[in-house]
Amino acid sequence: MLIGGISTVNGDNIDDVFNEPIGQFSAIEENVLPIHLLVSVF
């Protein structure tokens, strides 16, 4: 997932505002069936 924004003026204080804080790493759910298979899995 890529989250970001493009602005013509460097206004990071007002440009990149999100409703919920976004962490650096997502949580890992163990033993969950895959939603999308990789090409090499077919």
C-alpha positions as a printed Julia matrix, in Angstrom:
42×3 Matrix{Float64}:
  0.0     0.0    0.0
  1.27    3.43  -0.86
 -0.09    6.43   0.99
  1.01    9.94   0.23
  0.21   13.19  -1.46
  1.64   15.59  -4.02
  1.6    19.32  -3.49
  3.07   22.26  -5.37
  4.14   23.95  -2.13
  5.95   22.18   0.71
  3.26   22.51   3.39
  3.64   19.23   5.28
  1.81   20.62   8.31
 -1.43   20.98   6.33
 -1.01   18.66   3.32
 -0.57   15.24   4.93
 -3.4    14.96   7.44
 -4.91   11.53   8.15
 -7.95   10.64  10.28
 -6.14    7.82  12.1
 -2.43    7.57  12.85
 -0.56    5.26  10.47
  2.17    3.06  11.92
  5.4     2.12  10.19
  4.61   -1.62  10.22
  1.25   -3.39   9.95
  0.13   -6.11  12.34
  0.86   -9.72  11.34
 -2.06  -12.12  11.53
 -0.74  -15.68  11.87
 -2.39  -18.68  10.15
 -4.8   -16.66   8.02
 -5.8   -17.94   4.58
 -4.39  -15.8    1.74
 -6.66  -13.28   0.05
 -4.45  -12.85  -3.05
 -2.16  -15.58  -4.37
  1.22  -14.78  -5.88
  1.89  -15.76  -9.5
  4.36  -18.46  -8.43
  1.7   -20.15  -6.23
 -0.62  -21.06  -9.12
